[in-house]
């Protein structure tokens, strides 16, 4: 059922270096409060598989 797995259809991605910088910033500024979103956009699983297929044609990446 697609509704049951709707959370798996779209993902937020962040580069590990950007995430590390965010952690360092927050450790260096202990007065910060709340949650911080470290991504600027989301991508569907289909978009990700299409991107990876174009970028790495030598691999057979399935598309949903």
KEPA-828870 format. One line per 2 residues: number of its first residue (from 1); for each residue x, z negated, y negated of N, C-alpha, C. Coordinates in Angstrom, 1 decimal, m for minus. Atoms other than C-alpha are relative to their C-alpha. Example, Ala and Ser with C-alpha at 12.3 -4.5 7.8 and 13.67 -1.06 7.14 Angstrom:
! residues 2
1> 0.9:0.0:1.2:12.3:m7.8:4.5:0.9:0.0:m1.2 | m0.9:0.0:1.1:13.7:m7.1:1.1:m0.8:m0.8:m1.1
END
This chain:
! residues 64
1> 0.8:0.0:1.2:0.0:0.0:0.0:0.9:0.0:m1.2 | m0.9:m0.1:1.2:1.6:1.1:m3.3:m0.1:m1.1:m0.9
3> 0.2:1.1:0.9:0.1:m1.7:m5.3:0.8:m1.3:0.5 | m0.8:1.1:m0.5:1.8:m4.3:m3.0:1.5:0.1:m0.4
5> m1.4:m0.2:0.2:5.2:m2.8:m3.7:0.3:0.6:m1.4 | m0.1:m0.6:1.4:4.7:m1.8:m7.4:1.3:m0.6:m0.7
7> m1.2:0.6:0.6:7.5:m4.2:m8.4:1.3:0.7:0.5 | m1.1:m0.7:m0.5:9.9:m2.2:m6.3:0.2:1.4:m0.5
9> 0.0:m1.4:0.4:9.0:1.1:m7.9:0.8:0.2:m1.3 | m0.7:m0.1:1.3:10.7:0.3:m11.3:1.1:m1.1:m0.1
11> m1.0:1.0:0.0:14.0:m1.5:m11.8:0.7:0.0:m1.4 | m0.8:0.1:1.2:16.0:m2.7:m14.8:1.5:m0.1:0.4
13> m1.4:m0.1:m0.4:19.7:m1.9:m14.6:0.9:m0.5:m1.1 | m0.9:0.4:1.0:22.6:m3.5:m16.4:1.4:0.1:0.6
15> m1.3:m0.1:m0.5:26.3:m2.8:m16.1:0.6:m1.4:0.1 | m0.6:1.3:m0.2:28.3:m5.7:m14.7:0.8:m0.5:m1.1
17> m0.8:0.4:1.2:30.6:m5.7:m17.7:m0.8:m0.5:m1.1 | 0.9:0.4:1.1:27.7:m6.0:m20.1:m0.6:m1.4:0.4
19> 0.5:1.3:m0.5:26.3:m8.9:m18.0:1.0:m1.1:m0.2 | m1.0:0.9:0.2:29.6:m10.6:m18.0:0.2:m0.4:m1.4
21> m0.1:0.3:1.5:29.9:m10.3:m21.8:m1.1:m0.9:m0.5 | 1.1:0.8:0.4:26.5:m11.8:m22.2:0.2:m1.4:0.5
23> m0.2:1.4:m0.5:27.4:m14.8:m20.0:1.1:m0.7:m0.8 | m1.0:0.5:0.8:30.6:m15.3:m21.9:m0.5:m0.4:m1.4
25> 0.6:0.3:1.3:28.8:m15.2:m25.2:m0.9:m1.3:0.1 | 0.9:1.1:m0.1:26.2:m17.7:m24.0:0.8:m1.3:0.3
27> m0.8:1.2:m0.2:28.9:m20.1:m22.7:0.8:m0.4:m1.3 | m0.8:0.4:1.2:30.8:m19.9:m26.0:m1.0:m0.4:m1.1
29> 1.0:0.5:1.0:27.5:m20.6:m28.0:m1.0:m0.9:0.7 | 0.9:0.9:m0.8:26.0:m23.6:m26.2:m1.3:m0.3:m0.7
31> 1.2:0.3:0.7:23.3:m24.0:m28.9:m1.1:1.1:0.2 | 1.0:m1.0:m0.2:21.5:m20.8:m27.8:m1.0:m0.5:1.0
33> 1.1:0.4:m0.8:18.2:m21.3:m26.2:m0.8:1.2:0.5 | 0.9:m1.1:m0.5:15.8:m19.2:m24.1:0.6:0.9:0.9
35> m0.4:m1.1:m1.0:16.1:m16.1:m22.0:0.5:1.2:m0.8 | m0.6:m1.2:0.6:18.1:m13.0:m22.8:m0.2:1.2:0.9
37> 0.1:m1.3:m0.8:17.3:m9.5:m21.6:1.2:0.8:m0.2 | m1.3:m0.7:0.1:20.5:m7.7:m20.9:m0.1:1.5:0.4
39> 0.2:m1.4:m0.3:19.0:m4.2:m20.3:m0.8:0.6:m1.1 | 0.8:m0.6:1.1:17.7:m1.7:m22.7:m1.1:0.9:0.5
41> 1.1:m0.8:m0.5:15.5:0.3:m20.4:m0.2:m0.2:1.5 | 0.2:0.1:m1.5:14.0:0.5:m16.9:0.0:1.4:0.5
43> 0.0:m1.3:m0.7:14.2:3.3:m14.4:m0.8:m0.1:1.3 | 0.7:0.0:m1.2:12.0:4.3:m11.6:0.9:0.3:1.2
45> m0.8:m0.3:m1.1:13.4:4.5:m8.1:0.1:1.5:0.2 | m0.1:m1.4:0.0:12.6:8.2:m8.2:1.0:0.6:m1.0
47> m1.0:m0.4:1.1:14.5:8.7:m11.5:1.4:m0.3:0.5 | m1.3:0.4:m0.5:17.4:6.8:m10.0:0.6:0.9:1.1
49> m0.4:m0.9:m1.1:17.5:8.9:m6.8:0.3:1.4:m0.5 | m0.2:m1.3:0.6:17.3:12.1:m8.9:1.4:0.0:m0.7
51> m1.3:0.2:0.8:20.2:10.9:m11.2:1.1:0.0:1.0 | m1.2:0.1:m1.0:22.4:10.0:m8.2:0.2:1.2:0.8
53> m0.1:m1.3:m0.7:21.6:13.2:m6.4:0.7:1.1:m0.8 | m0.7:m1.0:0.9:22.7:15.3:m9.4:1.4:m0.4:m0.2
55> m1.3:0.5:0.3:25.7:13.1:m10.0:0.9:0.1:1.2 | m0.8:0.0:m1.2:26.9:13.0:m6.4:m0.7:0.9:1.0
57> 0.6:m0.9:m0.9:25.7:16.1:m4.7:0.5:0.0:1.5 | m0.6:0.0:m1.4:28.0:15.5:m1.7:m0.7:m1.0:0.9
59> 0.8:1.0:m0.8:25.7:12.6:m0.6:m1.5:0.5:0.0 | 1.4:m0.3:m0.2:22.2:13.1:0.7:m0.8:m1.3:m0.4
61> 0.7:1.2:0.4:20.2:10.6:m1.3:m1.5:0.3:0.0 | 1.5:m0.3:m0.2:16.5:10.4:m0.3:m0.7:m0.3:m1.3
63> 0.9:0.3:1.1:13.8:10.5:m3.0:m1.3:m0.4:0.5 | 1.3:0.4:m0.5:10.6:8.6:m2.6:m1.1:1.0:m0.2
END
